Amino acid sequence: MHELSICQSLLKEVARAIANQSEVQSKAVVTAVDIALGPLSGVDPGQLLRAFELARWGTLAETAVLRIEPVPVTVWCAECETESTVPPNALVCSMCGTWRVSLRSGADLSLRSVTLSDPDGPAPKEGTCPEEKADVY
């Protein structure tokens, strides 16, 4: 299950991102980690979510949720100069049908944002989302 080592690396990047923010207090708690994930990344989203549950313990993101933004597979065709969204198992131009395309997206696995909250700060007002009161990096 390589998803566990991916989550461990992801959490190291989260810690590094927080350490680089001078205005972030040391008591800040990570409430959410947002990533972009393409179907050609070789990572199973379900396995990644389960691995995150294990990897987050003992880290700044111990109570955080992992939110996955799916990234579509897009290709660029130089023959007809078109970018198109295609299925992951059919990397051909959707306009002219050529297989001579270059991959533009779909193999992505990237950290998009980290949502922080101050545990000593005021509680969110009733009816508001806690994330509305949090800092996003």
N, CA, C and O of each residue as an XYZ file, in Angstrom:
548
protein
N       0.850     -1.175      0.000
C       0.000      0.000      0.000
C       0.896      1.239      0.000
O       1.264      1.736      1.065
N       1.247      1.736     -1.176
C       2.113      2.908     -1.275
C       1.378      4.194     -0.910
O       2.008      5.242     -0.769
N       0.060      4.133     -0.756
C      -0.704      5.312     -0.364
C      -0.301      5.812      1.022
O      -0.370      7.013      1.284
N       0.117      4.912      1.914
C       0.545      5.326      3.248
C       1.806      6.182      3.169
O       1.891      7.215      3.833
N       2.784      5.769      2.369
C       3.997      6.579      2.243
C       3.703      7.903      1.530
O       4.356      8.910      1.807
N       2.746      7.909      0.633
C       2.338      9.160     -0.013
C       1.734     10.107      1.023
O       2.039     11.299      1.026
N       0.885      9.583      1.895
C       0.290     10.412      2.953
C       1.346     10.936      3.920
O       1.276     12.085      4.354
N       2.313     10.109      4.255
C       3.382     10.565      5.137
C       4.164     11.710      4.500
O       4.500     12.682      5.175
N       4.451     11.600      3.217
C       5.140     12.686      2.508
C       4.264     13.924      2.417
O       4.751     15.045      2.564
N       2.987     13.729      2.180
C       2.038     14.837      2.120
C       1.994     15.592      3.452
O       1.973     16.823      3.472
N       1.982     14.864      4.543
C       1.943     15.494      5.863
C       3.250     16.214      6.191
O       3.242     17.210      6.914
N       4.361     15.723      5.670
C       5.625     16.458      5.824
C       5.552     17.796      5.093
O       6.039     18.811      5.590
N       4.938     17.788      3.909
C       4.767     19.039      3.158
C       3.819     19.995      3.881
O       4.029     21.208      3.862
N       2.798     19.467      4.504
C       1.874     20.290      5.290
C       2.629     20.956      6.434
O       2.480     22.156      6.661
N       3.436     20.188      7.150
C       4.222     20.746      8.260
C       5.200     21.800      7.754
O       5.395     22.828      8.402
N       5.815     21.550      6.602
C       6.756     22.508      6.016
C       6.030     23.791      5.600
O       6.553     24.888      5.794
N       4.840     23.659      5.035
C       4.064     24.835      4.617
C       3.674     25.690      5.823
O       3.711     26.919      5.752
N       3.307     25.055      6.907
C       2.935     25.785      8.117
C       4.160     26.462      8.711
O       4.079     27.609      9.151
N       5.284     25.774      8.730
C       6.516     26.345      9.300
C       6.978     27.570      8.526
O       7.619     28.455      9.094
N       6.659     27.632      7.230
C       7.065     28.759      6.395
C       6.161     29.978      6.533
O       6.456     31.026      5.959
N       5.076     29.864      7.274
C       4.146     30.975      7.457
C       4.423     31.639      8.798
O       4.087     31.088      9.846
N       5.031     32.816      8.772
C       5.424     33.485     10.008
C       4.221     33.934     10.830
O       4.314     34.030     12.054
N       3.091     34.212     10.175
C       1.927     34.700     10.918
C       1.111     33.583     11.560
O       0.171     33.857     12.306
N       1.457     32.332     11.281
C       0.726     31.214     11.862
C       1.223     30.966     13.276
O       2.422     30.833     13.519
N       0.285     30.908     14.194
C       0.652     30.658     15.585
C       1.003     29.190     15.771
O       0.529     28.327     15.031
N       1.832     28.919     16.756
C       2.262     27.541     17.001
C       1.108     26.657     17.471
O       1.207     25.431     17.412
N       0.017     27.265     17.937
C      -1.125     26.484     18.406
C      -2.115     26.150     17.296
O      -3.124     25.493     17.552
N      -1.850     26.585     16.087
C      -2.773     26.343     14.986
C      -2.976     24.847     14.773
O      -2.049     24.047     14.909
N      -4.202     24.495     14.439
C      -4.563     23.109     14.196
C      -4.984     22.980     12.736
O      -5.756     23.793     12.229
N      -4.474     21.961     12.074
C      -4.872     21.697     10.698
C      -6.240     21.024     10.725
O      -6.414     19.979     11.352
N      -7.202     21.625     10.044
C      -8.548     21.047     10.008
C      -8.848     20.358      8.679
O      -9.711     19.482      8.613
N      -8.137     20.752      7.619
C      -8.368     20.118      6.314
C      -7.112     20.220      5.453
O      -6.357     21.190      5.527
N      -6.916     19.203      4.645
C      -5.841     19.174      3.660
C      -6.513     18.899      2.321
O      -7.205     17.894      2.158
N      -6.302     19.805      1.361
C      -6.907     19.670      0.036
C      -5.842     19.291     -0.979
O      -4.789     19.921     -1.064
N      -6.135     18.254     -1.743
C      -5.206     17.823     -2.787
C      -5.947     17.707     -4.119
O      -7.172     17.593     -4.160
N      -5.178     17.739     -5.199
C      -5.692     17.447     -6.530
C      -5.160     16.074     -6.922
O      -3.982     15.776     -6.726
N      -6.038     15.239     -7.477
C      -5.648     13.865     -7.792
C      -6.240     13.454     -9.131
O      -7.455     13.490     -9.324
N      -5.374     13.065    -10.044
C      -5.810     12.609    -11.358
C      -5.866     11.101    -11.440
O      -5.170     10.414    -10.691
N      -6.686     10.571    -12.340
C      -6.825      9.120    -12.459
C      -5.570      8.424    -12.989
O      -5.436      7.209    -12.844
N      -4.657      9.171    -13.594
C      -3.423      8.572    -14.102
C      -2.262      8.697    -13.121
O      -1.120      8.403    -13.473
N      -2.544      9.129    -11.899
C      -1.497      9.306    -10.892
C      -1.017      7.978    -10.317
O       0.062      7.908     -9.727
N      -1.805      6.938    -10.485
C      -1.447      5.639     -9.917
C      -1.838      5.504     -8.457
O      -1.412      4.571     -7.776
N      -2.658      6.446     -7.974
C      -3.068      6.454     -6.572
C      -4.574      6.233     -6.493
O      -5.346      6.911     -7.171
N      -4.979      5.290     -5.668
C      -6.391      4.999     -5.476
C      -6.966      5.955     -4.422
O      -6.484      5.970     -3.289
N      -7.986      6.754     -4.772
C      -8.528      7.729     -3.812
C      -9.043      7.103     -2.518
O      -8.831      7.654     -1.437
N      -9.710      5.970     -2.617
C     -10.231      5.299     -1.416
C      -9.115      4.839     -0.495
O      -9.186      5.021      0.720
N      -8.084      4.243     -1.079
C      -6.936      3.799     -0.289
C      -6.200      4.988      0.318
O      -5.698      4.909      1.439
N      -6.140      6.089     -0.430
C      -5.475      7.294      0.074
C      -6.211      7.851      1.290
O      -5.579      8.261      2.264
N      -7.533      7.866      1.239
C      -8.330      8.346      2.385
C      -8.113      7.465      3.610
O      -7.978      7.970      4.724
N      -8.080      6.155      3.407
C      -7.843      5.240      4.535
C      -6.433      5.403      5.091
O      -6.237      5.379      6.306
N      -5.465      5.567      4.220
C      -4.082      5.741      4.666
C      -3.905      7.057      5.415
O      -3.127      7.134      6.366
N      -4.627      8.092      4.988
C      -4.541      9.386      5.666
C      -5.029      9.274      7.106
O      -4.477      9.909      8.005
N      -6.056      8.470      7.322
C      -6.568      8.252      8.680
C      -5.473      7.718      9.604
O      -5.417      8.087     10.777
N      -4.613      6.862      9.085
C      -3.514      6.304      9.873
C      -2.341      7.267      9.989
O      -1.789      7.456     11.073
N      -1.966      7.871      8.878
C      -0.757      8.702      8.833
C      -0.887      9.993      9.631
O       0.117     10.524     10.104
N      -2.085     10.498      9.789
C      -2.256     11.798     10.443
C      -2.039     11.758     11.956
O      -1.770     12.797     12.558
N      -2.149     10.582     12.586
C      -2.014     10.487     14.040
C      -0.630     10.937     14.489
O       0.389     10.521     13.939
N      -0.621     11.803     15.511
C       0.633     12.295     16.062
C       1.234     13.447     15.273
O       2.373     13.841     15.528
N       0.484     13.997     14.315
C       0.965     15.113     13.511
C       0.108     16.352     13.772
O      -0.863     16.299     14.528
N       0.474     17.457     13.142
C      -0.328     18.680     13.238
C      -1.710     18.502     12.625
O      -2.621     19.285     12.896
N      -1.862     17.487     11.810
C      -3.127     17.238     11.117
C      -3.896     16.072     11.732
O      -4.651     15.383     11.047
N      -3.696     15.862     13.017
C      -4.282     14.687     13.680
C      -5.801     14.612     13.552
O      -6.354     13.515     13.472
N      -6.479     15.748     13.531
C      -7.941     15.748     13.427
C      -8.418     16.240     12.055
O      -9.612     16.465     11.856
N      -7.503     16.403     11.130
C      -7.837     16.955      9.813
C      -8.545     15.946      8.922
O      -8.438     14.733      9.105
N      -9.264     16.485      7.961
C      -9.871     15.668      6.923
C      -9.085     15.879      5.637
O      -8.540     16.956      5.395
N      -9.037     14.845      4.827
C      -8.400     14.932      3.517
C      -9.501     15.105      2.484
O     -10.406     14.277      2.378
N      -9.413     16.195      1.722
C     -10.393     16.446      0.665
C      -9.689     16.302     -0.679
O      -8.651     16.915     -0.929
N     -10.278     15.480     -1.531
C      -9.666     15.169     -2.824
C     -10.456     15.830     -3.947
O     -11.655     15.600     -4.105
N      -9.761     16.652     -4.721
C     -10.354     17.273     -5.905
C      -9.944     16.442     -7.116
O      -8.758     16.363     -7.438
N     -10.915     15.819     -7.794
C     -10.552     15.022     -8.971
C     -10.084     15.925    -10.116
O     -10.654     16.990    -10.353
N      -9.049     15.489    -10.813
C      -8.513     16.228    -11.950
C      -8.810     15.420    -13.210
O      -8.444     14.247    -13.284
N      -9.463     16.021    -14.199
C      -9.766     15.274    -15.420
C      -8.518     15.038    -16.266
O      -7.520     15.746    -16.135
N      -8.591     14.045    -17.123
C      -7.510     13.777    -18.064
C      -7.734     14.672    -19.281
O      -8.769     14.588    -19.942
N      -6.751     15.533    -19.571
C      -6.828     16.371    -20.766
C      -5.572     16.163    -21.589
O      -4.479     15.967    -21.058
N      -5.758     16.212    -22.901
C      -4.652     16.049    -23.835
C      -4.637     17.217    -24.818
O      -5.660     17.853    -25.071
N      -3.455     17.481    -25.365
C      -3.276     18.511    -26.389
C      -2.902     17.827    -27.693
O      -1.989     17.003    -27.738
N      -3.611     18.176    -28.743
C      -3.337     17.637    -30.066
C      -2.681     18.727    -30.902
O      -3.280     19.775    -31.144
N      -1.459     18.483    -31.339
C      -0.747     19.453    -32.157
C      -1.272     19.470    -33.595
O      -1.145     20.470    -34.301
N      -1.860     18.352    -34.018
C      -2.362     18.282    -35.398
C      -3.553     19.205    -35.619
O      -3.604     19.921    -36.618
N      -4.503     19.194    -34.703
C      -5.674     20.065    -34.866
C      -5.682     21.206    -33.851
O      -6.645     21.968    -33.766
N      -4.598     21.314    -33.084
C      -4.419     22.377    -32.093
C      -5.626     22.516    -31.159
O      -6.209     23.588    -31.001
N      -5.970     21.373    -30.551
C      -7.132     21.313    -29.670
C      -6.754     20.641    -28.356
O      -6.020     19.653    -28.329
N      -7.266     21.195    -27.282
C      -7.153     20.526    -25.981
C      -8.510     19.914    -25.684
O      -9.541     20.565    -25.854
N      -8.511     18.654    -25.237
C      -9.787     18.008    -24.952
C      -9.681     17.107    -23.731
O      -8.608     16.609    -23.391
N     -10.813     16.914    -23.087
C     -10.928     16.002    -21.956
C     -11.255     14.621    -22.511
O     -12.159     14.465    -23.331
N     -10.509     13.626    -22.053
C     -10.668     12.267    -22.578
C     -10.739     11.275    -21.422
O     -10.327     11.591    -20.305
N     -11.262     10.073    -21.685
C     -11.248      9.039    -20.643
C      -9.806      8.602    -20.361
O      -8.952      8.682    -21.244
N      -9.534      8.141    -19.137
C      -8.162      7.738    -18.786
C      -7.611      6.595    -19.630
O      -6.394      6.446    -19.739
N      -8.471      5.795    -20.221
C      -8.005      4.645    -21.007
C      -8.067      4.899    -22.513
O      -7.936      3.960    -23.299
N      -8.263      6.157    -22.929
C      -8.338      6.484    -24.357
C      -7.635      7.814    -24.610
O      -8.287      8.841    -24.803
N      -6.317      7.791    -24.607
C      -5.541      9.017    -24.774
C      -5.373      9.353    -26.256
O      -4.276      9.285    -26.811
N      -6.477      9.711    -26.865
C      -6.492     10.131    -28.255
C      -7.261     11.449    -28.354
O      -8.077     11.768    -27.489
N      -6.995     12.199    -29.403
C      -7.677     13.474    -29.612
C      -9.165     13.217    -29.850
O      -9.536     12.391    -30.685
N     -10.000     13.926    -29.117
C     -11.437     13.730    -29.281
C     -11.972     14.406    -30.538
O     -13.108     14.151    -30.939
N     -11.167     15.268    -31.168
C     -11.602     15.953    -32.385
C     -11.205     15.184    -33.651
O     -12.052     14.902    -34.497
N      -9.903     14.843    -33.780
C      -9.446     14.209    -35.019
C      -9.101     12.728    -34.850
O      -8.909     12.022    -35.840
N      -9.019     12.251    -33.599
C      -8.785     10.832    -33.349
C      -7.339     10.385    -33.350
O      -7.071      9.200    -33.155
N      -6.392     11.298    -33.562
C      -4.994     10.883    -33.582
C      -4.521     10.487    -32.182
O      -5.014     10.988    -31.171
N      -3.550      9.572    -32.156
C      -2.959      9.158    -30.879
C      -1.732      9.990    -30.552
O      -1.146      9.822    -29.482
N      -1.331     10.882    -31.447
C      -0.155     11.732    -31.221
C      -0.567     12.963    -30.412
O      -0.679     14.070    -30.939
N      -0.782     12.740    -29.146
C      -1.214     13.811    -28.242
C      -0.231     13.919    -27.085
O       0.536     12.992    -26.824
N      -0.257     15.048    -26.397
C       0.545     15.193    -25.174
C      -0.401     15.396    -24.000
O      -1.405     16.104    -24.084
N      -0.045     14.756    -22.924
C      -0.866     14.801    -21.715
C      -0.725     16.166    -21.055
O       0.389     16.625    -20.805
N      -1.845     16.811    -20.775
C      -1.846     18.114    -20.099
C      -2.193     17.978    -18.618
O      -1.614     18.674    -17.784
N      -3.115     17.105    -18.288
C      -3.472     16.873    -16.881
C      -4.067     15.484    -16.745
O      -4.465     14.854    -17.725
N      -4.116     15.028    -15.506
C      -4.680     13.711    -15.223
C      -3.735     12.821    -14.451
O      -4.156     11.825    -13.862
N      -2.443     13.175    -14.448
C      -1.460     12.412    -13.679
C      -1.099     13.172    -12.405
O      -0.097     12.870    -11.757
N      -1.919     14.154    -12.051
C      -1.647     15.059    -10.938
C      -1.782     14.395     -9.577
O      -2.644     13.542     -9.365
N      -0.928     14.795     -8.676
C      -1.055     14.542     -7.240
C      -0.359     15.720     -6.587
O       0.865     15.732     -6.456
N      -1.138     16.711     -6.178
C      -0.528     17.927     -5.637
C      -1.320     18.459     -4.447
O      -2.540     18.315     -4.357
N      -0.580     19.070     -3.554
C      -1.169     19.721     -2.390
C      -1.729     21.063     -2.845
O      -0.997     21.888     -3.392
N      -3.017     21.285     -2.626
C      -3.663     22.522     -3.060
C      -3.756     23.550     -1.937
O      -3.438     24.722     -2.137
N      -4.194     23.111     -0.752
C      -4.309     24.044      0.360
C      -4.365     23.299      1.684
O      -4.653     22.104      1.750
N      -4.075     24.059      2.737
C      -4.134     23.558      4.109
C      -5.004     24.529      4.883
O      -4.744     25.733      4.878
N      -6.026     24.026      5.543
C      -6.920     24.874      6.330
C      -6.545     24.749      7.794
O      -6.448     23.648      8.335
N      -6.332     25.912      8.436
C      -5.928     25.961      9.838
C      -6.992     26.651     10.667
O      -7.735     27.500     10.173
N      -7.055     26.275     11.931
C      -7.902     27.004     12.873
C      -7.148     27.159     14.182
O      -6.254     26.374     14.498
N      -7.521     28.176     14.933
C      -6.909     28.450     16.226
C      -7.775     27.802     17.293
O      -8.924     28.206     17.473
N      -7.251     26.798     18.015
C      -8.070     26.126     19.022
C      -8.458     27.035     20.181
O      -9.441     26.764     20.871
N      -7.699     28.113     20.408
C      -8.014     29.038     21.487
C      -8.882     30.210     21.020
O      -9.302     31.042     21.824
N      -9.140     30.261     19.727
C      -9.927     31.357     19.164
C     -11.399     31.185     19.483
O     -11.806     30.166     20.042
N     -12.201     32.189     19.125
C     -13.637     32.099     19.387
C     -14.276     30.987     18.561
O     -13.872     30.717     17.430
N     -15.263     30.363     19.144
C     -15.983     29.308     18.442
C     -16.803     29.928     17.321
O     -17.263     31.062     17.450
N     -16.994     29.203     16.225
C     -17.809     29.728     15.139
C     -19.238     29.959     15.599
O     -19.752     29.238     16.453
N     -19.872     30.970     15.026
C     -21.264     31.235     15.350
C     -22.120     30.108     14.813
O     -21.773     29.456     13.828
N     -23.253     29.887     15.480
C     -24.133     28.813     15.059
C     -24.582     29.051     13.620
O     -24.933     30.168     13.242
N     -24.564     27.994     12.833
C     -24.996     28.099     11.452
C     -23.879     28.437     10.483
O     -24.121     28.529      9.279
N     -22.641     28.629     10.984
C     -21.529     28.899     10.076
C     -20.622     27.691     10.028
O     -20.543     26.915     10.980
N     -19.968     27.550      8.954
C     -19.016     26.458      8.773
C     -17.729     26.824      9.496
O     -17.263     27.954      9.349
N     -17.132     25.921     10.269
C     -15.873     26.238     10.946
C     -14.788     26.700      9.982
O     -13.924     27.493     10.359
N     -14.819     26.218      8.746
C     -13.801     26.609      7.778
C     -13.904     28.080      7.388
O     -12.929     28.669      6.920
N     -15.092     28.682      7.579
C     -15.241     30.105      7.276
C     -14.446     30.960      8.241
O     -14.156     32.120      7.948
N     -14.095     30.409      9.370
C     -13.349     31.128     10.405
C     -11.894     30.697     10.434
O     -11.167     31.039     11.367
N     -11.462     29.960      9.439
C     -10.114     29.408      9.442
C      -9.251     30.107      8.400
O      -9.755     30.768      7.492
N      -7.940     29.947      8.550
C      -6.993     30.465      7.571
C      -6.673     29.337      6.587
O      -6.505     28.182      6.979
N      -6.592     29.690      5.318
C      -6.264     28.718      4.284
C      -4.941     29.117      3.657
O      -4.749     30.273      3.282
N      -4.017     28.150      3.541
C      -2.696     28.395      2.952
C      -2.493     27.514      1.761
O      -1.441     27.569      1.124
